[in-house]
Amino acid sequence: MQRSLISSLDKKLAQVIQMAGRPIEGPHELEASLRQIYHSINDADLHDFDSLDLLKHAAHAMHGLFTARMVLRDRIAEWQAKGLLARPAEVALRDAFRIMRYANDMLGEVGIENRHLEADEKPRRAFTGRDYNTQVHPKYFDGRNIAFRSGDVLVVRGHAHNSAAIARIGDVDTQFSHTAMIYVDKEGKHWALEALIEDGAVINTLEHLLDHGIGRAVLYRHKDPMLAARAAELTHARIRASKGWSRHIPYDFSMRLTGRRRLFCAKLVHQAFLDASNGKVRLPAFKTRFDQRNREFFRSIGVRTTETYAPGDIDLDPSFDLVAEWQDYRSTASLRRQDMIMTKFFEWMETRGYGFRPDFFVRLISIFGRISSYFFDGVKELLSSVVPKIPSSMNRSTIATIIMLHKTAESLMPAMRALDENHVKMTGRPIHPRELLSHLERLREVSGGKIGYLRGKA
């Protein structure tokens, strides 16, 4: 017998809010409560609810999920102050946030007519759309569009497979691949301060970032607006001063937070607040760690540390408010498929000894890609249809690994998309992430130990 979506979800969300509001005595109790929330949402099945009920009440359910997540997030500062967010509880909180976002996405996909971007259709600009795309924290909601401030931090997710890999690279899966800082100049123009793989530290218009092929974005605001504004001002001046051959700030593939010669995206934000506070503010509050069982892969992409600041780490930082969150429900299903593919890739590498093995084609492209990095930008663009646009700071091993990762993931996407879309046609509901993971595992079992460029045991 199918249940009412409203009564079932309202009951679950009431339990979440009740848990978030009650006193917690210790880290183990907090972890257990957060795990209970995760399983309560993850184990829910949209097949249990009537299709018309889902369609009618999707927006209400999405609002409830977001509100419950904000109630949880607003308690982080208290839990941290009391020493309750030990590593297991921290991981449980990250997991709870992630599954609540997936549930929100799936409801959003039910609530719109077109669940997938058409080939000739332009993606929406972040923080726009009429399908409940933008959700605002009650503290900041006044019925008007969000006004960005200097020092705000944006965390986004791109559509590329490499973006999915970045979101999955640490010991805890996230849904974000890039971060940037907003700078508002004296004329009121909005700029994005970023560290990009291909260009290093750059200043782009905010419109360029928000329009640049992203499917998810979250706006965070530091609780000290003067500190945040100073962080943006100093970083803007630093990047402007670097515009010259000898002072260029290249991308930092090592993922180390030390050193100022190179930057990766989250390191830019880290150093911005470190400089603005004279060394007192050190982000993030909770770092991403790298699994020691998969050191071969990390070395191949240039990582030279055991922990770092990843884009998704700000989601747990109590010194920032989550102001607003946006997602394009026409592309969230595709992002979810990418996420599940990367989850399995890293699982197979970590637990089954799989690894990427290059062939002659990959070696050739990595060599020519490496050489092309020294050409002028015009020549690089000319070669982009043959070899990747590669920065001089990227070594051949990293180039080869990125190519293999992309091509291996791309080889799985048609089957995953067909599975997903057939499920929607037959049931009117998105397929659950666990079903995607099960399908990928079945593919591995019959692959003979070979999936694209991944090689392992049969």
C-alpha positions in Angstrom: 0.0 0.0 0.0 1.4 3.4 -1.0 1.9 6.0 1.7 1.3 9.7 1.7 4.6 11.5 0.9 3.7 14.4 3.2 2.8 12.4 6.3 5.8 10.1 5.8 8.4 12.8 5.1 7.1 15.2 7.7 7.5 12.4 10.3 11.1 11.8 9.2 12.0 15.5 9.1 10.3 16.1 12.5 12.7 13.4 13.9 15.7 15.1 12.3 14.7 18.5 13.8 14.0 16.8 17.2 17.4 15.2 17.2 19.1 18.4 16.2 17.5 20.3 19.0 18.1 17.8 21.9 21.2 17.8 24.1 23.9 15.4 23.1 26.1 13.9 25.7 29.1 12.6 23.7 30.6 12.0 20.3 29.3 8.4 20.1 25.7 9.6 20.7 26.0 12.3 18.1 27.5 9.8 15.5 24.7 7.3 16.2 22.0 10.0 15.8 23.5 11.3 12.5 23.8 7.7 11.2 20.1 7.2 12.0 19.3 10.3 10.0 21.4 9.0 7.1 19.7 5.6 7.0 16.2 7.1 7.5 16.7 9.2 4.3 18.8 6.7 2.3 16.4 3.8 3.0 13.4 5.7 1.8 12.1 4.5 -1.5 10.1 6.8 -3.9 8.3 3.7 -5.1 6.4 3.7 -1.8 4.6 6.9 -2.8 2.0 7.6 -5.3 3.3 9.4 -8.5 0.7 12.1 -8.4 1.4 12.6 -4.7 5.1 13.0 -5.4 4.5 15.5 -8.2 2.0 17.5 -6.1 4.1 17.7 -2.9 7.7 17.7 -4.2 8.3 21.4 -3.5 6.9 21.0 0.1 9.2 18.0 0.7 12.2 19.8 -0.7 11.6 22.8 1.5 11.3 20.4 4.5 14.6 18.7 3.7 16.5 21.9 3.3 15.1 23.3 6.5 16.0 20.2 8.4 19.5 20.3 7.0 19.9 24.0 8.1 18.8 23.1 11.6 21.5 20.5 11.7 24.1 22.8 10.2 23.3 25.6 12.7 24.3 23.3 15.6 27.8 22.6 14.3 29.4 25.5 16.2 27.9 24.2 19.5 28.9 20.6 18.8 32.4 21.6 17.9 32.8 23.8 21.0 31.8 20.8 23.2 34.2 18.5 21.4 31.4 16.3 20.1 32.5 16.3 16.4 35.2 13.6 16.7 36.1 12.2 13.3 33.4 9.4 13.2 30.7 12.0 14.0 32.1 14.4 11.5 32.0 11.8 8.7 28.4 10.9 9.8 27.4 14.5 9.4 29.0 14.8 6.0 27.1 11.6 4.9 23.8 12.9 6.3 24.2 16.2 4.3 25.1 14.3 1.2 22.1 12.0 1.2 19.8 14.9 2.1 21.0 16.7 -1.0 20.5 13.6 -3.2 17.0 13.3 -1.8 16.3 16.9 -2.6 17.7 16.5 -6.2 15.5 13.5 -6.8 12.4 15.3 -5.6 13.3 18.2 -7.8 13.7 15.9 -10.8 10.2 14.6 -10.2 8.8 18.1 -10.0 10.0 19.2 -13.4 9.0 18.1 -16.9 12.4 18.0 -18.5 14.8 15.9 -16.4 17.8 16.1 -18.8 19.4 18.9 -20.7 18.8 18.8 -24.4 21.9 18.9 -26.6 21.1 22.5 -27.9 19.8 23.8 -24.6 21.9 26.2 -22.6 22.3 25.4 -18.9 20.8 27.9 -16.5 22.9 30.4 -14.7 23.4 29.6 -11.1 20.9 31.0 -8.6 18.2 31.3 -11.3 15.3 29.1 -12.4 11.7 28.6 -11.4 11.7 25.0 -10.4 12.6 25.6 -6.8 16.2 25.7 -7.9 17.4 28.2 -5.3 16.9 27.6 -1.6 17.7 30.2 1.0 18.6 29.9 4.7 15.7 31.3 6.7 18.1 33.8 8.3 18.8 35.4 4.9 15.4 35.0 3.2 13.5 38.3 2.6 11.8 37.4 -0.7 14.4 39.2 -2.8 17.3 37.9 -4.9 20.5 37.2 -2.9 22.9 40.2 -2.8 26.5 38.9 -3.0 29.1 40.5 -0.7 32.8 40.9 -1.0 34.5 37.9 0.7 31.6 35.5 0.1 32.7 32.0 -0.9 31.1 30.0 -3.7 31.4 26.2 -3.9 30.3 24.7 -7.1 30.1 21.4 -9.0 31.0 21.2 -12.7 29.7 18.7 -15.3 33.0 17.1 -16.2 34.1 13.6 -15.0 37.2 15.3 -13.6 34.9 17.4 -11.4 33.2 14.2 -10.1 36.7 12.8 -9.3 37.7 15.9 -7.4 34.4 15.6 -5.4 35.2 12.0 -4.6 39.0 12.1 -4.1 39.1 12.3 -0.3 38.1 9.8 2.4 34.6 11.2 2.5 32.5 11.7 -0.7 31.3 15.2 -1.4 29.3 16.9 -4.2 31.6 19.8 -4.9 34.6 20.2 -7.2 35.6 23.9 -7.1 35.6 27.0 -4.8 36.0 30.7 -5.5 35.9 33.9 -3.5 33.8 36.9 -4.5 35.3 40.4 -4.7 33.1 43.5 -5.1 35.1 46.5 -6.3 34.5 50.2 -5.6 32.3 50.5 -8.7 30.1 47.6 -7.5 31.3 45.2 -10.1 31.4 41.5 -9.0 34.5 39.4 -9.6 35.4 35.7 -8.9 38.9 35.1 -7.5 39.9 31.5 -8.5 42.7 29.1 -9.0 42.1 27.0 -12.1 44.0 23.9 -13.2 44.6 25.3 -16.7 45.3 28.9 -15.8 46.4 29.1 -12.2 45.2 32.1 -10.1 42.8 34.3 -12.1 40.2 37.0 -11.8 37.0 36.3 -13.7 33.7 38.1 -13.7 31.2 36.5 -11.3 28.8 36.1 -14.3 31.5 33.9 -16.0 31.7 31.6 -13.0 27.9 31.4 -12.5 27.4 30.8 -16.3 30.2 28.4 -16.8 28.6 24.9 -17.0 27.9 24.1 -13.3 25.0 22.0 -12.0 25.3 22.9 -8.3 26.4 25.9 -6.3 26.3 27.0 -2.7 27.0 30.5 -1.3 28.7 30.8 2.1 29.3 33.9 4.1 31.9 34.4 6.9 30.4 35.6 10.2 32.9 38.4 10.3 32.1 40.6 7.3 35.0 43.0 7.8 37.5 40.0 7.8 35.9 38.5 4.7 36.0 41.8 2.8 39.7 42.3 3.7 40.4 38.7 2.6 38.9 39.4 -0.8 40.6 42.7 -1.2 44.1 41.3 -0.4 43.6 38.3 -2.7 42.4 40.5 -5.5 45.4 42.7 -5.2 47.7 39.6 -5.0 46.3 38.1 -8.2 46.4 41.4 -10.1 50.1 41.8 -9.1 50.8 38.3 -10.4 49.8 39.1 -14.0 53.2 38.8 -15.6 55.4 35.9 -16.8 57.7 35.9 -13.8 55.0 36.4 -11.1 52.3 34.1 -12.4 50.7 31.9 -9.7 50.4 28.4 -11.2 48.0 25.6 -10.0 49.2 23.5 -7.1 48.7 19.8 -7.8 50.4 18.8 -4.5 47.2 19.9 -2.6 49.5 21.1 0.3 48.3 24.1 2.2 51.9 25.3 2.8 53.9 27.5 0.4 52.7 30.6 -1.6 54.3 30.0 -5.0 51.3 27.9 -6.2 47.6 27.7 -5.4 44.7 25.3 -5.8 41.2 26.6 -5.5 40.6 26.0 -1.8 44.1 27.0 -0.9 43.4 30.4 -2.3 40.5 30.8 0.1 42.6 29.4 2.9 45.4 31.9 2.4 43.0 34.7 1.9 41.6 34.4 5.4 45.0 33.5 6.8 46.4 36.8 5.4 43.5 38.9 6.4 43.5 37.7 10.0 47.3 37.9 10.4 47.6 34.1 10.7 44.7 33.7 13.2 42.0 32.1 11.0 43.1 28.8 9.5 40.6 27.1 7.2 39.1 24.6 7.2 37.7 23.5 10.5 37.6 19.9 9.3 40.0 18.7 6.6 39.7 16.1 3.9 42.0 13.1 4.3 43.5 10.9 1.6 43.1 7.1 1.9 46.6 5.6 2.4 45.5 2.4 0.5 45.4 4.4 -2.7 48.7 6.2 -2.7 49.6 5.1 -6.2 46.6 7.0 -7.7 47.3 10.1 -5.6 50.9 10.2 -6.6 49.9 9.8 -10.3 47.9 13.0 -10.1 50.5 14.9 -8.1 49.1 14.8 -4.6 51.9 15.1 -2.0 50.0 15.3 1.3 47.8 13.2 3.5 45.2 15.8 4.3 44.0 19.0 2.6 41.3 21.6 2.2 38.8 20.3 -0.3 35.9 22.5 -1.7 33.2 20.6 0.3 35.0 21.1 3.6 33.4 24.5 4.1 30.0 22.8 4.4 31.0 21.9 8.0 32.8 25.1 8.9 30.9 26.9 11.7 32.6 30.2 11.0 30.6 30.4 7.8 26.8 30.6 7.3 25.2 28.8 4.4 23.3 31.6 2.7 21.8 29.9 -0.3 22.0 26.8 -2.4 21.2 26.2 -6.1 20.9 23.2 -8.3 19.8 22.6 -11.9 17.4 19.7 -11.7 17.7 19.1 -15.4 21.3 18.0 -14.8 21.4 16.6 -11.2 20.7 13.1 -12.4 23.7 13.2 -14.7 25.9 14.5 -11.8 24.6 11.7 -9.6 25.6 9.1 -12.2 29.1 10.6 -12.4 29.3 10.5 -8.6 28.4 6.8 -8.4 30.9 5.9 -11.1 33.7 7.7 -9.3 32.6 6.2 -6.0 33.0 2.8 -7.5 36.3 3.7 -9.2 37.9 4.7 -5.9 36.4 1.8 -4.1 37.8 -0.7 -6.6 41.2 0.9 -6.4 41.2 1.0 -2.6 39.8 -2.5 -1.9 40.4 -4.6 -5.0 43.8 -3.4 -6.2 42.5 -1.8 -9.4 44.7 0.8 -11.1 44.8 2.9 -14.3 47.1 1.5 -16.9 48.1 3.7 -19.9 48.3 2.4 -23.5 50.3 3.8 -26.4 47.6 6.3 -27.2 47.5 7.8 -23.7 51.3 8.0 -23.5 51.4 9.8 -26.8 48.7 12.3 -25.9 50.3 13.0 -22.5 53.7 13.7 -24.2 52.2 16.1 -26.8 50.0 17.6 -24.1 53.0 18.2 -22.0 54.9 19.9 -24.9 51.9 22.0 -25.8 51.9 23.6 -22.3 55.0 25.7 -23.3 53.4 27.2 -26.4 51.6 30.5 -26.5 47.9 30.6 -25.6 46.9 31.0 -29.3 48.9 27.9 -30.2 47.4 26.0 -27.3 43.9 26.8 -28.4 44.8 25.7 -32.0 46.0 22.3 -30.6 43.0 21.9 -28.2 41.1 19.7 -30.7 44.0 17.3 -30.8 45.6 17.5 -27.3 44.4 18.9 -24.0 45.1 22.5 -23.0 47.7 21.7 -20.4 49.4 24.1 -17.9 53.2 23.9 -17.6 52.8 22.8 -14.0 51.0 19.6 -14.9 53.4 16.6 -15.4 52.9 13.7 -17.9 51.7 11.3 -15.2 48.9 13.7 -14.2 47.9 14.3 -17.8 47.8 10.5 -18.5 45.7 9.8 -15.4 43.2 12.5 -16.1 42.8 11.2 -19.7 42.3 7.6 -18.5 39.9 8.6 -15.8 37.8 10.7 -18.2 37.7 8.1 -21.0 36.9 5.2 -18.6 34.1 7.1 -17.0 32.8 8.2 -20.3 32.7 4.6 -21.5 30.2 3.8 -18.7 27.9 6.8 -19.0 25.7 5.6 -22.0 24.7 2.4 -20.2 24.2 4.3 -16.9 22.1 7.0 -18.6 20.0 4.4 -20.4 19.4 2.5 -17.1 18.4 5.8 -15.4 16.2 7.1 -18.1 14.4 3.7 -18.6 13.7 3.6 -14.9 12.1 7.1 -15.1 10.0 6.1 -18.1 8.7 3.0 -16.4 8.1 4.3 -12.9 8.0 8.1 -13.2 10.7 8.3 -10.5 14.5 8.7 -10.5 16.6 5.6 -9.9 18.1 5.5 -6.4 21.9 5.9 -6.1 22.2 2.5 -4.4 20.8 0.9 -7.6 23.3 2.6 -9.7 26.1 1.3 -7.5 24.7 -2.2 -7.7 24.6 -2.0 -11.5 28.2 -0.8 -11.6 29.3 -3.7 -9.3 27.6 -6.2 -11.6 29.5 -4.7 -14.6 32.7 -5.2 -12.7 31.9 -8.8 -11.9 31.5 -9.7 -15.6 34.3 -7.4 -16.9 37.2 -9.8 -16.5 39.1 -7.3 -14.5 39.1 -4.7 -17.3 36.9 -1.6 -17.3 38.3 1.1 -19.7 41.8 1.9 -18.5 41.2 0.4 -15.0 42.8 -3.0 -14.6 42.4 -5.3 -11.7 41.4 -8.8 -10.6 38.5 -10.5 -12.3 
